[in-house]
Amino acid sequence: MRTAVVLFTRDLRVHDNPALAAACANAERVVPLFVFDPALAGRSPNRDRFLHQCVADLRGVLRDRDSDLVVRQGDPVAETVRLAGEVGAEGIAAAADVSTYARRRERRLSAEGERQGLSVRFFPGLTIVDPGTLKPGGGDHYRVFSPYHRAWIAAKWREQVDLPKKVPLPSGVAVGRLPAEPAGESPDATRGGETVARQRLRGWLGEVEHYDDGHNDLAGDRTSRLSPYLRFGCLSPLEVAHAALGRPAHDPFVRQLCWRDFYYQVAYAFPELGRKAYRRGATESWQDDDAGFRSWAEGRTGVPIVDAGMHQLRREGWMHNRARLVTASYLTKDLGIDWRRGQNEFYRWLIDGDLPNNSGNWQWVAGTGNDTRPYRKFNPERQRERYDPDGSYVERYA
């Protein structure tokens, strides 16, 4: 193949990127492309800003390798096929995804590519084990985490792909200008991009062995904070897993990467995860309490650990996982407010917000999802006593 276009979506990296590696191995010239899709903009100012930073960093990384990133705005399918025609490409490579929107985009791109005589291929890379690969007897996906975890551990993982030595961009391609960086909403949000992500990963690896003891320590902030970079594909989850496996006492952290894969295979099998109750037979009866919801969303409930979590969310565009459980439980189990409203509030602010993990975890807490104990409730005072005993987390954020 003489020329191939690589459409970047949620795989904004050059390390362990199967789509990019395959294009570089099989084509003489490679055109990296990112399309700012107006249909996805405006849902979260924090994620819009983070995405722009990721794309800007990816362009810089490619330029360091004597290549570049072509940037367009519009419908990704139309822009990709148009660029393929402009450069005389014979093939298009992209990463596979699980959301309804992404899968529709893939079907459209395949169909349009076929009409234009283009070879279109989708590659793994967003998860460690591809969604839909592991299936229990008599089912299309795992509904309970523990058996999935056992199957996941036993599964054969794909091989990591090498960083391409070069990405030979054809001459004369109009690469386009990056739009202005959006403002975002959270003043203390982390910065996006593969460069920052790899620095954070290297710094975190020395803490892996202490993860089991410290990951619930709210004030200690001893989690990896890698979730935004995994969400946008600045880091390969497979590379993160392999890096962690080389460290002592790695199992608890790697288990969290398995949870991420678990919810991706749930979302792949149940695309309505963000709209409909997942658990069979789940009954829903929610309170119509706008004032209560606003107090919760703005961190004005008067419950210190809940308010601290919501303030952290607004300040950083991120929230400690323990605080996510407590705040979600308070909204659904104490106030009796629909998990969808909480999910959407989180989705507005969270940089790492995505369908599988945001919706999956909200349903788990609300009792409509994958929790085998659907009536589980997180008592905020007991949670504070256990995970913020000296009140440092509350003092910092509330």
ROFILUM-71199 format. One record per residue (C-alpha): residue number from 1; residue in one letter; x, y, z. Coordinates in Angstrom, 1 decimal. Example, Ala and Ser with C-alpha at 12.3 -4.5 7.8 and 13.67 -1.06 7.14 Angstrom:
BEGIN
- 1; A; 12.3; -4.5; 7.8;
- 2; S; 13.7; -1.1; 7.1;
//
This chain:
BEGIN
- 1; M; 0.0; 0.0; 0.0;
- 2; R; 1.4; 3.4; -1.0;
- 3; T; -0.6; 5.7; 1.3;
- 4; A; -2.8; 5.2; 4.4;
- 5; V; -4.7; 7.6; 6.6;
- 6; V; -4.7; 7.0; 10.4;
- 7; L; -7.8; 8.5; 12.0;
- 8; F; -7.1; 9.3; 15.7;
- 9; T; -10.2; 9.3; 17.9;
- 10; R; -9.6; 8.2; 21.5;
- 11; D; -6.1; 6.8; 21.0;
- 12; L; -4.2; 10.1; 21.2;
- 13; R; -0.7; 8.6; 21.4;
- 14; V; 2.2; 7.1; 19.4;
- 15; H; 3.3; 4.5; 21.8;
- 16; D; 1.5; 1.1; 21.6;
- 17; N; -1.0; 2.4; 19.0;
- 18; P; -2.0; -0.6; 16.9;
- 19; A; -3.7; 1.5; 14.2;
- 20; L; -0.7; 3.7; 13.7;
- 21; A; 1.8; 0.9; 13.9;
- 22; A; -0.1; -1.2; 11.3;
- 23; A; -0.3; 1.8; 8.9;
- 24; C; 3.4; 2.5; 9.3;
- 25; A; 4.3; -1.2; 8.7;
- 26; N; 2.2; -1.6; 5.6;
- 27; A; 2.1; 1.8; 3.8;
- 28; E; 4.9; 3.8; 2.3;
- 29; R; 3.3; 7.1; 3.4;
- 30; V; 1.1; 7.7; 6.4;
- 31; V; -1.2; 10.6; 7.1;
- 32; P; -2.1; 11.0; 10.7;
- 33; L; -5.5; 12.8; 11.1;
- 34; F; -7.7; 14.2; 13.9;
- 35; V; -11.1; 15.6; 13.2;
- 36; F; -12.7; 17.9; 15.8;
- 37; D; -16.3; 16.7; 15.7;
- 38; P; -18.9; 19.4; 16.5;
- 39; A; -21.4; 16.7; 17.5;
- 40; L; -19.2; 15.8; 20.5;
- 41; A; -18.2; 19.4; 21.5;
- 42; G; -19.8; 21.4; 24.3;
- 43; R; -20.9; 18.5; 26.5;
- 44; S; -18.0; 19.2; 28.9;
- 45; P; -15.9; 22.3; 28.8;
- 46; N; -13.3; 20.5; 30.9;
- 47; R; -13.0; 17.6; 28.4;
- 48; D; -13.1; 19.9; 25.4;
- 49; R; -10.0; 21.7; 26.9;
- 50; F; -8.3; 18.5; 27.8;
- 51; L; -8.9; 17.0; 24.3;
- 52; H; -7.5; 20.1; 22.7;
- 53; Q; -4.3; 19.8; 24.8;
- 54; C; -4.0; 16.1; 23.9;
- 55; V; -4.3; 16.9; 20.2;
- 56; A; -1.8; 19.7; 20.4;
- 57; D; 0.6; 17.4; 22.2;
- 58; L; 0.1; 14.6; 19.6;
- 59; R; 1.0; 17.1; 16.9;
- 60; G; 4.1; 18.1; 18.7;
- 61; V; 5.2; 14.5; 19.3;
- 62; L; 4.7; 13.7; 15.6;
- 63; R; 6.6; 16.8; 14.5;
- 64; D; 9.5; 15.6; 16.7;
- 65; R; 9.5; 12.5; 14.4;
- 66; D; 9.6; 14.6; 11.2;
- 67; S; 5.9; 14.1; 10.6;
- 68; D; 2.7; 16.0; 11.5;
- 69; L; -0.9; 15.8; 12.5;
- 70; V; -3.5; 16.9; 10.0;
- 71; V; -6.3; 18.7; 11.7;
- 72; R; -9.8; 19.1; 10.4;
- 73; Q; -13.2; 20.1; 11.8;
- 74; G; -16.5; 18.6; 10.8;
- 75; D; -18.0; 15.1; 10.3;
- 76; P; -15.1; 12.7; 10.9;
- 77; V; -16.3; 10.3; 8.2;
- 78; A; -16.7; 12.9; 5.5;
- 79; E; -13.4; 14.6; 6.4;
- 80; T; -11.5; 11.3; 6.5;
- 81; V; -12.7; 10.1; 3.2;
- 82; R; -12.1; 13.6; 1.6;
- 83; L; -8.5; 13.6; 2.9;
- 84; A; -8.0; 10.1; 1.6;
- 85; G; -9.0; 11.2; -1.8;
- 86; E; -6.7; 14.3; -1.6;
- 87; V; -3.6; 12.3; -0.8;
- 88; G; -4.5; 9.2; -2.9;
- 89; A; -4.8; 6.9; 0.0;
- 90; E; -5.7; 3.3; -0.4;
- 91; G; -6.5; 2.5; 3.2;
- 92; I; -7.8; 4.0; 6.5;
- 93; A; -6.9; 2.7; 10.0;
- 94; A; -8.6; 3.7; 13.2;
- 95; A; -9.2; 2.4; 16.8;
- 96; A; -12.4; 0.5; 17.6;
- 97; D; -14.6; 1.9; 20.3;
- 98; V; -17.8; 0.8; 22.2;
- 99; S; -20.2; 3.7; 22.4;
- 100; T; -23.3; 3.9; 20.2;
- 101; Y; -22.0; 7.0; 18.5;
- 102; A; -18.5; 5.5; 17.9;
- 103; R; -19.9; 2.2; 16.5;
- 104; R; -22.2; 4.2; 14.1;
- 105; R; -19.2; 6.2; 13.0;
- 106; E; -17.3; 3.0; 12.3;
- 107; R; -20.2; 1.6; 10.2;
- 108; R; -20.5; 4.8; 8.3;
- 109; L; -16.8; 4.9; 7.6;
- 110; S; -16.7; 1.3; 6.5;
- 111; A; -19.6; 1.8; 4.1;
- 112; E; -18.2; 5.0; 2.7;
- 113; G; -14.8; 3.5; 2.4;
- 114; E; -16.2; 0.6; 0.4;
- 115; R; -18.0; 3.0; -1.9;
- 116; Q; -14.7; 4.8; -2.5;
- 117; G; -12.7; 1.6; -3.0;
- 118; L; -10.8; 2.1; 0.3;
- 119; S; -9.6; -0.6; 2.7;
- 120; V; -10.9; 0.4; 6.2;
- 121; R; -9.7; -1.5; 9.3;
- 122; F; -10.4; -0.9; 13.0;
- 123; F; -7.8; -2.0; 15.6;
- 124; P; -7.8; -2.7; 19.3;
- 125; G; -6.1; -0.5; 21.9;
- 126; L; -8.7; 1.2; 24.1;
- 127; T; -8.8; -1.8; 26.5;
- 128; I; -6.5; -4.6; 27.5;
- 129; V; -8.8; -7.3; 26.4;
- 130; D; -11.2; -6.4; 23.5;
- 131; P; -14.9; -6.0; 24.5;
- 132; G; -16.8; -9.0; 23.4;
- 133; T; -13.8; -11.4; 23.4;
- 134; L; -14.6; -13.0; 26.8;
- 135; K; -18.0; -14.6; 27.1;
- 136; P; -19.5; -16.9; 29.8;
- 137; G; -21.3; -20.0; 28.9;
- 138; G; -24.8; -19.1; 27.6;
- 139; G; -24.3; -15.4; 27.6;
- 140; D; -22.9; -12.6; 25.4;
- 141; H; -21.0; -10.9; 28.2;
- 142; Y; -20.1; -11.1; 31.9;
- 143; R; -22.6; -9.5; 34.2;
- 144; V; -20.6; -10.1; 37.4;
- 145; F; -17.1; -8.9; 37.9;
- 146; S; -15.4; -11.8; 39.8;
- 147; P; -15.9; -14.4; 37.1;
- 148; Y; -14.9; -11.8; 34.5;
- 149; H; -11.7; -11.1; 36.4;
- 150; R; -10.8; -14.7; 36.5;
- 151; A; -11.3; -15.0; 32.7;
- 152; W; -9.5; -11.8; 32.1;
- 153; I; -6.4; -12.9; 34.1;
- 154; A; -6.4; -16.2; 32.1;
- 155; A; -6.9; -14.6; 28.7;
- 156; K; -4.1; -14.1; 26.2;
- 157; W; -3.4; -10.4; 25.9;
- 158; R; -2.4; -8.9; 22.6;
- 159; E; 1.3; -8.1; 22.0;
- 160; Q; 2.4; -4.5; 22.6;
- 161; V; 3.4; -2.8; 19.3;
- 162; D; 6.6; -0.9; 18.9;
- 163; L; 6.8; 2.8; 18.5;
- 164; P; 7.1; 3.5; 14.8;
- 165; K; 10.6; 4.6; 13.9;
- 166; K; 9.2; 7.1; 11.4;
- 167; V; 5.8; 8.2; 10.2;
- 168; P; 6.5; 9.3; 6.6;
- 169; L; 4.0; 12.0; 5.8;
- 170; P; 3.5; 12.8; 2.1;
- 171; S; 4.8; 16.2; 1.0;
- 172; G; 2.4; 19.0; 0.2;
- 173; V; -0.4; 18.0; 2.7;
- 174; A; -2.2; 21.0; 4.2;
- 175; V; -2.1; 20.1; 7.9;
- 176; G; -4.5; 22.8; 9.1;
- 177; R; -4.4; 24.9; 12.2;
- 178; L; -5.5; 24.0; 15.7;
- 179; P; -8.5; 25.9; 16.9;
- 180; A; -8.0; 28.1; 20.0;
- 181; E; -7.8; 26.2; 23.3;
- 182; P; -11.2; 26.2; 25.1;
- 183; A; -11.3; 27.8; 28.5;
- 184; G; -12.7; 24.8; 30.5;
- 185; E; -14.4; 25.2; 33.8;
- 186; S; -12.2; 23.7; 36.5;
- 187; P; -9.3; 25.9; 37.5;
- 188; D; -7.1; 23.1; 38.9;
- 189; A; -7.7; 20.5; 36.1;
- 190; T; -4.7; 18.4; 35.0;
- 191; R; -3.2; 19.1; 31.6;
- 192; G; -3.7; 16.7; 28.7;
- 193; G; -1.4; 14.9; 26.3;
- 194; E; 0.8; 11.9; 25.9;
- 195; T; 3.9; 13.7; 27.1;
- 196; V; 2.4; 14.6; 30.5;
- 197; A; 0.7; 11.2; 30.7;
- 198; R; 4.0; 9.3; 30.3;
- 199; Q; 5.7; 11.5; 32.9;
- 200; R; 2.8; 10.8; 35.4;
- 201; L; 3.0; 7.0; 34.7;
- 202; R; 6.7; 6.9; 35.3;
- 203; G; 6.3; 8.8; 38.6;
- 204; W; 3.4; 6.6; 39.7;
- 205; L; 5.1; 3.2; 39.1;
- 206; G; 7.1; 3.6; 42.3;
- 207; E; 3.8; 3.8; 44.3;
- 208; V; 2.2; 0.7; 42.8;
- 209; E; 3.2; -1.5; 45.7;
- 210; H; 1.5; 0.8; 48.2;
- 211; Y; -1.7; 1.1; 46.2;
- 212; D; -3.7; -1.5; 48.2;
- 213; D; -2.9; 0.3; 51.5;
- 214; G; -3.4; 3.8; 50.3;
- 215; H; -5.9; 4.0; 47.5;
- 216; N; -8.9; 4.7; 49.8;
- 217; D; -7.0; 7.4; 51.7;
- 218; L; -9.0; 10.5; 50.7;
- 219; A; -6.6; 13.1; 51.9;
- 220; G; -3.4; 11.1; 51.0;
- 221; D; -4.4; 11.2; 47.3;
- 222; R; -2.4; 8.0; 46.7;
- 223; T; -4.2; 6.9; 43.5;
- 224; S; -2.6; 7.0; 40.1;
- 225; R; -4.7; 9.8; 38.6;
- 226; L; -4.1; 8.2; 35.2;
- 227; S; -7.9; 7.9; 34.4;
- 228; P; -8.1; 11.0; 32.2;
- 229; Y; -5.1; 9.8; 30.1;
- 230; L; -6.6; 6.3; 29.7;
- 231; R; -10.0; 7.9; 28.8;
- 232; F; -8.4; 9.8; 25.9;
- 233; G; -5.9; 7.1; 24.9;
- 234; C; -2.8; 9.2; 25.8;
- 235; L; -1.7; 6.0; 27.6;
- 236; S; -2.2; 2.4; 26.4;
- 237; P; -4.0; 0.5; 29.2;
- 238; L; -2.0; -2.6; 28.1;
- 239; E; 1.3; -0.7; 28.5;
- 240; V; 0.2; 0.5; 31.9;
- 241; A; -0.7; -3.0; 33.0;
- 242; H; 2.6; -4.5; 31.8;
- 243; A; 4.5; -1.7; 33.6;
- 244; A; 2.6; -2.4; 36.8;
- 245; L; 3.1; -6.1; 36.5;
- 246; G; 6.8; -5.6; 36.9;
- 247; R; 6.3; -4.0; 40.4;
- 248; P; 5.8; -5.7; 43.7;
- 249; A; 2.2; -6.1; 45.1;
- 250; H; 0.7; -5.1; 41.8;
- 251; D; -2.5; -7.1; 41.9;
- 252; P; -4.8; -4.5; 43.5;
- 253; F; -3.9; -1.8; 40.9;
- 254; V; -4.1; -4.2; 37.9;
- 255; R; -7.5; -5.3; 39.2;
- 256; Q; -8.7; -1.7; 38.7;
- 257; L; -7.6; -1.9; 35.1;
- 258; C; -9.7; -5.1; 34.9;
- 259; W; -12.7; -3.2; 36.3;
- 260; R; -12.2; -0.7; 33.4;
- 261; D; -12.3; -3.5; 30.8;
- 262; F; -15.3; -5.0; 32.6;
- 263; Y; -17.4; -2.0; 32.1;
- 264; Y; -16.3; -1.6; 28.5;
- 265; Q; -17.6; -5.1; 27.7;
- 266; V; -20.8; -4.3; 29.6;
- 267; A; -21.3; -1.1; 27.5;
- 268; Y; -20.5; -3.1; 24.3;
- 269; A; -23.2; -5.6; 25.1;
- 270; F; -25.7; -3.0; 26.6;
- 271; P; -25.3; 0.2; 24.6;
- 272; E; -28.2; 1.9; 26.6;
- 273; L; -26.1; 1.8; 29.8;
- 274; G; -26.4; 5.5; 30.2;
- 275; R; -30.1; 5.6; 29.8;
- 276; K; -31.8; 2.4; 31.1;
- 277; A; -31.4; 0.3; 34.2;
- 278; Y; -29.0; -2.5; 33.5;
- 279; R; -30.1; -5.0; 36.1;
- 280; R; -32.9; -7.3; 35.2;
- 281; G; -36.0; -6.6; 37.3;
- 282; A; -34.6; -3.4; 38.8;
- 283; T; -37.4; -1.2; 40.1;
- 284; E; -36.9; 2.5; 40.0;
- 285; S; -38.9; 5.1; 42.0;
- 286; W; -37.1; 8.4; 42.2;
- 287; Q; -37.9; 11.7; 44.0;
- 288; D; -38.4; 14.9; 41.9;
- 289; D; -36.3; 17.1; 44.1;
- 290; D; -34.7; 19.9; 42.2;
- 291; A; -33.6; 21.8; 45.3;
- 292; G; -32.0; 18.7; 46.8;
- 293; F; -30.2; 18.0; 43.5;
- 294; R; -28.9; 21.6; 43.3;
- 295; S; -27.6; 21.4; 46.9;
- 296; W; -25.8; 18.2; 46.1;
- 297; A; -24.4; 19.4; 42.8;
- 298; E; -23.1; 22.6; 44.3;
- 299; G; -21.7; 21.0; 47.5;
- 300; R; -24.2; 22.5; 49.8;
- 301; T; -25.8; 19.5; 51.5;
- 302; G; -24.3; 20.1; 54.9;
- 303; V; -22.7; 16.6; 54.8;
- 304; P; -19.0; 17.4; 54.9;
- 305; I; -17.6; 14.5; 53.0;
- 306; V; -20.3; 14.8; 50.3;
- 307; D; -19.7; 18.5; 49.9;
- 308; A; -16.0; 18.1; 49.8;
- 309; G; -16.2; 15.6; 47.0;
- 310; M; -18.5; 17.8; 44.9;
- 311; H; -16.1; 20.8; 45.5;
- 312; Q; -13.2; 18.7; 44.3;
- 313; L; -15.1; 17.7; 41.2;
- 314; R; -15.7; 21.3; 40.3;
- 315; R; -12.2; 22.5; 41.2;
- 316; E; -10.2; 19.8; 39.5;
- 317; G; -12.5; 18.1; 37.0;
- 318; W; -11.7; 14.9; 38.9;
- 319; M; -12.8; 13.2; 42.1;
- 320; H; -11.2; 10.6; 44.3;
- 321; N; -12.9; 7.2; 43.6;
- 322; R; -14.0; 6.8; 47.3;
- 323; A; -15.6; 10.2; 47.2;
- 324; R; -17.4; 9.2; 43.9;
- 325; L; -18.9; 6.2; 45.7;
- 326; V; -20.0; 8.3; 48.7;
- 327; T; -21.4; 11.2; 46.7;
- 328; A; -23.3; 8.9; 44.3;
- 329; S; -24.7; 6.9; 47.2;
- 330; Y; -25.9; 10.0; 49.0;
- 331; L; -27.7; 11.3; 45.9;
- 332; T; -29.4; 8.0; 45.1;
- 333; K; -29.8; 6.3; 48.4;
- 334; D; -30.3; 9.2; 50.8;
- 335; L; -32.0; 11.8; 48.6;
- 336; G; -33.6; 9.2; 46.4;
- 337; I; -32.8; 11.2; 43.2;
- 338; D; -32.4; 9.4; 39.8;
- 339; W; -28.9; 8.2; 39.1;
- 340; R; -29.1; 9.6; 35.6;
- 341; R; -29.1; 13.2; 36.9;
- 342; G; -26.0; 12.4; 38.9;
- 343; Q; -24.4; 10.7; 36.0;
- 344; N; -25.0; 13.7; 33.8;
- 345; E; -23.6; 16.1; 36.4;
- 346; F; -20.5; 14.0; 36.7;
- 347; Y; -20.3; 13.8; 33.0;
- 348; R; -20.3; 17.6; 32.7;
- 349; W; -17.3; 18.0; 35.0;
- 350; L; -15.2; 14.8; 34.8;
- 351; I; -12.2; 14.9; 32.5;
- 352; D; -12.2; 11.1; 32.6;
- 353; G; -16.0; 10.9; 32.1;
- 354; D; -17.0; 8.2; 29.6;
- 355; L; -20.0; 6.0; 29.0;
- 356; P; -18.7; 2.6; 30.3;
- 357; N; -17.1; 3.8; 33.5;
- 358; N; -19.3; 6.8; 34.5;
- 359; S; -22.6; 5.1; 33.7;
- 360; G; -21.5; 1.7; 34.9;
- 361; N; -20.4; 3.0; 38.3;
- 362; W; -23.4; 5.1; 38.8;
- 363; Q; -25.7; 2.2; 38.1;
- 364; W; -23.6; 0.0; 40.4;
- 365; V; -24.0; 2.5; 43.3;
- 366; A; -27.7; 3.1; 42.5;
- 367; G; -28.5; -0.6; 42.7;
- 368; T; -29.6; -0.8; 39.0;
- 369; G; -26.3; -2.1; 37.7;
- 370; N; -23.8; -4.9; 38.2;
- 371; D; -23.6; -4.8; 42.0;
- 372; T; -24.6; -8.2; 43.4;
- 373; R; -25.7; -6.4; 46.5;
- 374; P; -28.0; -3.7; 45.0;
- 375; Y; -29.2; -2.3; 48.3;
- 376; R; -25.7; -1.5; 49.4;
- 377; K; -25.4; 2.0; 50.9;
- 378; F; -22.4; 4.1; 51.8;
- 379; N; -23.0; 5.9; 55.1;
- 380; P; -21.2; 9.2; 54.7;
- 381; E; -20.3; 9.7; 58.3;
- 382; R; -18.8; 6.2; 58.6;
- 383; Q; -17.0; 6.7; 55.4;
- 384; R; -15.5; 10.0; 56.7;
- 385; E; -14.4; 8.4; 59.9;
- 386; R; -12.7; 5.5; 58.1;
- 387; Y; -11.2; 7.3; 55.1;
- 388; D; -10.7; 10.9; 56.3;
- 389; P; -10.3; 10.4; 60.1;
- 390; D; -8.5; 13.7; 60.7;
- 391; G; -10.8; 15.7; 58.4;
- 392; S; -7.9; 16.8; 56.1;
- 393; Y; -9.8; 16.0; 52.9;
- 394; V; -12.9; 17.8; 54.0;
- 395; E; -10.8; 20.8; 55.1;
- 396; R; -9.0; 20.9; 51.8;
- 397; Y; -12.1; 20.9; 49.6;
- 398; A; -15.2; 21.9; 51.7;
//
